Amino acid sequence: MPEGPSLIILKEKLKNFTGKKVTQAGGYTDMPTAWIKNKKLLEIETWGKHLLLCFSSGTVKVHLMLFGSVEINKRKKVNASFSLHFAKEEINFYVVKAEKLTKPLEEIYDWRTDVMSKSWDKKYVKQLLKEHEEELIGDVLLDQSIFTGVGNIIRIEALFRSKLHPQTIIKNIPAAEITTLLKEVKLYANEFLKGKKDGTLSKHWQVYQQKECPRDATEIKVAAIGKTKRKTYYCPHCQVKYR
């Protein structure tokens, strides 16, 4: 599943389509598409892993799910889930879910939780964490209502860099360590974005897909942990499990 930074990159790739009129819309999506035809694409926004295509009569929310992909001015051999045509140009989405939103985006989305947004508010996120004190930090980091845009790689790297064990119950984590974690989540999300753009993302992984801890040479553990059962890389020596 794409993480928040990947959607920012996709938004940048699609920005040249803003202001252009849709000549045809389709795909096998359950969402009706006739309402988009002859409408201009006014703006493109993102919220976490949602790509938001804004028109005068509504917004298309595109969720790339686990295996979604996008082709610009190209097509795959399989049918697109959702497609937009602009005269001689086109955008084709594969294995995605498309949905029409009619309310203003501000009534639907809270950008204070979006790690890639300028409106991200760590104090607000701290408040939200208090409502999940009995849960594992490794699980809550994947909760998109709290850490919008955080995926498995950002989760794993941020926990390692803040020296927190993924199976630590939130109420047991000292306040100072929560502050450190939030700082590392934001820092690594931006690092992820930069690395994804310049093709160096994997070169800077400290624990994800690594075999040895760069801090103490301990063997990295790999396990499907927590209620999410997502594959997690962590150092059993330097990542503290507070009790």
VENDARA-V694629 format. One line per field, one symbol per residue. ss: DSSP state (2 for helix, 1 for strand, 0 for the rest). phi: phi as a letter, one per 30 degrees, with the letter a starting at -180 (. if undefined). A space follows every 10 residues. Layout:
# VENDARA-V694629
ss=???
phi=???
This chain:
# VENDARA-V694629
ss=0002222222 2222222000 1001110000 0002220001 0011111001 1111100111 1110000011 1100000000 0111110011 1111001111 1000222200 2221000000 0222222222 2200012222 0000000100 0222222222 2001000012 2200222222 2222222222 2222222200 2222000000 0100000011 1111100001 1111100001 000
phi=.dceeddddd eddcddddic ddcabajded decdddeicd ddabbbbhcc ccccbdclbc cccdhdbdbb bchbbddcdd dabbcbhcca bbcchbccbd ccdeeddccc ddcddccdde bddddedddd dbddcddddd dcdddccdjd cdddeddddd dchcddcdde dddeeddddd ddddeddded deeddddcic eddcdcbdic cbdddbiddd cbacciddhd dbcacdcccd cdb
